[in-house]
Every structure is written in structure tokens, then in C-alpha cells.
Amino acid sequence: MPGQKLYPRATVKKIVKAHSNCSVSKNADVMIFLDYMLFMQNLVKEASIEAKQGGERGITARSVKKVTADSLAKFKG
């Protein structure tokens, strides 16, 4: 749908500013959101592979926990 926002930009900027004590440049919140979405996509993909290898029917908390450390390591800046 045109004009529909994926996330509240002002809220993301406030959260980042509160955690980093720094001001956020014009489009930094967009980059943060896109990086977050890539991380979540990777996490779900890896958890799905882990679940299939473990003989599970779908993604479970156990499969997500198993791949979280590796996914975080990939996205560490």
C-alpha cells in the first residue's frame, strides 16, 4: 500500500538516542531498521534450517536459540 509506514521513525530515533546518548543523523534510523530486518531474516532462515535438520515440523524456540549466537556474530559491527 502506498504511503503506509513500516515503522515509526521518530520512535526509532528516540530509542537509539536514549541508548547511545548521541544524536541520530537524517537517515540513520532507516539504516538501523534495514539492518535489523536483515538480521531477523537471517535468524529465521537459519532457525528453519536447524529445525529441519532436527526433524521438527516448524521453527521452535530451541532452534532459534541454537542459531542466535552465530547470527549475532555475522551482524556484529
N, C-alpha and C positions, 0 to 999 in steps of 0.2 A: 504494500500500500504506500503510495507516495505521501511524504510528509510525516510518516509515523517514525518516532524516535526509538532507537534500540535501547537506550539507557538515558538517565537524566545527567546531562553533562555537568551541571552545577554541583550535584551531589558527589560525583566522582572527584571533581576538583577539590571540594571541601574535605573529602576523606584523605586524599593524597596530601593536601596541605597540612592537615592535622597530624598525619603520621610522619611527615618529613620536615615540618617546620620551614618549608620553602614555598615560594610562590610557584604556580604552575604556568608554564608558557601557553600560548594560544591553543595549539593543537596537541599538547602533551597528553591530555585526557583521552583523546582518540587513540593515540598510540598505545596507551596503557590498556584501554579496553580491547583493542585488537590483539595485543599480546596475551591478555587474559583469555580471550576466546580461542586463540591458537593453543594455549596450554590446556584448556578444557577439552578441546577436540582431540588433542594428542592423548590426554589421560583416558578418555572414553575409548579411543581406538585400542590403546594398549591394554586396558582392562577387558575389553571384548576379546582380544586375542588370548589373554591369560585365562579368561573364563572358559573359552572353547577348549583350550589345552587341558584345563582341569575337569572337563566333562560337565560343566554347568550349562544350564539352559539359557541363562542370561547373565548380565553383569550383576555381581553382588558386591557388598561392602568389602568382603575378603579379597576379591580380585582387584578392586580399586586400591586397597591398602597395599597390596603387593607391588603395584606398579608406580605408586605415588613418588617414592624416593627417586626412581630413575627419571620420571617425567620432570620432577623439580630440578634435577641435575642438568637436564637438557636445556631448561629455560633460565638457569642461573646466569646472571649478567656479570 
